[in-house]
C-alpha cells in the first residue's frame, strides 16, 4: 500500500496516470475501472481547456481550484486500492 499521505504528495498528473492504469486493468472490478476512467476523462478535459490569458489571475485561480479538487478526489479513490 502506498498510503494516503504519500498519494497526497504526488502530482495530480501522476494520480491521473494511476487512474488510467486502473481503468485498463482487466483484473479490477468493473465499477473500479469505470470510476478510474471517469477520473481520467475529467483530467483530460481539464488539461485540454484553454489556458488562462496572461494576467488573468482569477481564471488561473479557478483552474488551480479545479486541479486541487480532482486531486483530492483521486487520492480518496486511489488510497484504498494502491
N, C-alpha and C positions, 0 to 999 in steps of 0.2 A: 504494500500500500504506500502510495506517495504521501498522503496526508493532506488535509485541508490547508494547513499553514504553508506547505511547500507549493501547492497549487496557486495560492493567493500571490505568491512571489513571481510566478511565471507570467510572461507577457501574454496578453489576450490572443495574439495570433497563434501562439503555441497551443493554447487551450482549444482554439478553433481547429487546429490540425489534429489534436487528440479526438475531438468530436468527429472529424472526418474519418479517422481510423476506426472509431467505434461504429459509425454508420456503415462502413464497408465490411465489418467483421460479421460474417455469417454465423458465427458461434454465439453471438449476442442475441438475446430475445428481441422479437420484432419491435416491441414498444421502446426498448432502449435504442435500437437502430433508428427508429422514426424520430425520437426526441433528439438524438445526435444530429440527424440530417436537418432538422429544423434549426438547430443552432448554427450549423454550417451554412445553411441558406441565408439565415438572418445576418451572419457575419459577412457573407459575400455581398449582400445588398448594402450593408453599411460601408464596406470598403469601396464599392462601386459608385457611391454617392459623390456628387460634385464636391470637390474640396472647397473649403471656405476661401473667400476672396481675401487678399492681403488687407490686414487692418480690421477685419470683421471678427472681433473678439467674441461677440455674442454667439455667432454661428459656430465658431471654434469651440466655445464652451459647451454648446449643445451637443456637438459631436463627441466631445470628451465624456459628457454625461452618459450618452448612449453606449459608449465603449465600456465605461465603468459598470453600467447596468448589465450588459450582456456578459461581461467578465464575471461579475458576481453570480449570475445565474448559471454560467458554465461551471464555475467552481462548485456550486451546490449540486449540480447534476453529476459532475465527474468524481467528486470526493468519495462517494461510496463504491464507485466502480473501478477506480485505479489505485 
